Amino acid sequence: MVYVVAATWALLCLARVPSVLGHARVTGLPIRSPGNAFLAKCGQPSFASVQSDPTGHIEEQEPVNAGCDLTLCRGMLLEDQPSSNILTVKPLQNMQMGIDCTVPHGGPANVSLVDTTTGGSGTIIGGFLKTFDDFCPTSGQTPADQTNLQYTLPSAAAIGNKCQAPGDCVIQLFWATPDFSQNYYYCHDVVMPAVAPPASTPAAAPPASTPAAAPPASTPVAAPAPPPATTAAPASVVNGAAPAAPSKFVTSVAAANNAAASGVSGNSTAPTNKTNASAGRRTVRVLGSVNAVALLLIAGAAALF
């Protein structure tokens, strides 16, 4: 009987070894640990479970009191953390977290900055900072980027005015092991001082508008010069009397004679009709008489001398 009890106790101790040894131990950053505030919030069984294995899964912490949310930092609270464990960081800061996979289980994992003020499991700020498909794998060597886990915090635009007070934000490593139905949460407290927005640059004044050029002055158009006045040729005076105006159709005696001989008017452009022909014959007869008288006078004067 004594041997049976001893063997049973030994098996129970061996069953507890993975929990005692832990599963994935975070190094380099202090994670949240249990205290009196956690004990009052979540109850004695959960408190005892975390004390026995600070790196254990949340399933072994049950049952818990109402209002204890194990899916955020295993239910552990800021009130139990020393102020020296709160790290002051800034947006886009490069971070590092050492991991010791003491009991590999495999499964997906991620790192995120979590806003704890929204209640429940909190709200991830800016998306996952690091993800793994198979964290602490059950076979082979643990990859170097899992034992020396590196990531960058979100930008100031993503963080906004969050994380300014201690306890408002944590960096949380979450690891799920579907093959064992176990979930692990590791949290580290961070605070970010308010970031002053960049000074706004005054808008440049618009360029001065250039006045439109005045249209060129119009050149007045010169009035056309009046046509030159036609000066009538002075009429020649023979014996004090102005000669009769020449005929519209006869320009000279010779022309009239030629016209009489040919039977047409002296003006080549005048129409040759009967009226013009009759007028020409009358003019020729008159001129012929005048010429005859003039010849008689000249002959008489010559005889006197």
PEVEN-V135066 format. One line per field, one symbol per residue. ss: DSSP state (~ for helix, > for strand, _ for the rest). psi: psi as a letter, one per 40 degrees, with the letter a starting at -180 (. if undefined). burial: + if it has 24 or more other C-alpha atoms within 12 Angstrom, else -. Layout:
BEGIN
ss->???
psi->???
burial->???
END
This chain:
BEGIN
ss->_~~~~~~~~~~~~~~~~~~~~___>>>________~~~~~~~_~~~~~~~~~_____~~~~___________~~~__~~~__~~~_>>_____>>>>>>>________>>>>>>>~~~____>>>>>>>>>>___________~~~~>>>>>___~~~~_________>>>>>>>>>____>>>>>>>>>>_____________________________________________>>__>>__________~~~~~~~~~~___________~~~~~~~~~~~~~~~~~~~~~~~~~~~~~~~_
psi->dddddddddddddddedddddadhhhidhhiiiiaddddddeidddddddddgeeiiddeeiiiihehheehfeeiiddehideehhhiiiehhiihhhhgdgheiiiiihihhheeeibeahhheihdiihdghgieiaihideddghiihiiiddddbeifdihediihhhhhhgddefihihhihhiihihhhiihhhihhiiihhhihhiiihhhhhhihhiihhhhhhhhihhfehhiihiideheidddddddddefiieheeiigiddddddddddddddddddddddddddddddd.
burial->------------------+--+++++--+++++++--++-+++--++++++-+++++++++--+---++++++++++++++---+++++++---+++-++++++++++++++++++----++++++--++++-++++----+---++-++++++-+--+--+++-++++++++++++----+++++++++++--------------------------------------------------------++--+-+++-++---+++---------++-+++-++---------------------
END
